[in-house]
Amino acid sequence: MNIKPLADRVLIKPAAAEEKTASGIIIPDSAKEKPLKGEVLAVGKGTKDEEMVVKKGDVVLYGKYAGTELELDGEKYLIMRQSDILAII
C-alpha cells in the first residue's frame, strides 16, 4: 500500500459490517450500520503539539461520521485525525 498519512492523520481499514443478527436474520446492504471500529494500517509522524498514541495494528473505535472515506484497488479505507479516534481496543 502506498498511502502514508501526514501529520496527525491515521489510515484505518473499517471492520466488516454485521451480515446477520443474533437470531439469524440476514441484514440487507441498505440497512447495515456503518462499522465504528477498524484496524490502524498506517500513522503519520504527529505534530509538534500532538504526539501519536496509536500505532499500526491497533484496533480502534471512532465516531460515526469521523474521517474521510477513500477507495483503493476495490478496498475501502478511512483517513482521519488521531483526535477523531475514541478508544484503542
Buried (B, 14 or more C-beta within 10 A) or exposed (E): EEEEBEEBBBBBBBEEEEEEEEEEEEEEEEEEEEBBBBBBBBBBEBEEEEEBEBEEEBBBBBEEEBBEEEEEEEEEBBBBBBEBBEEEE
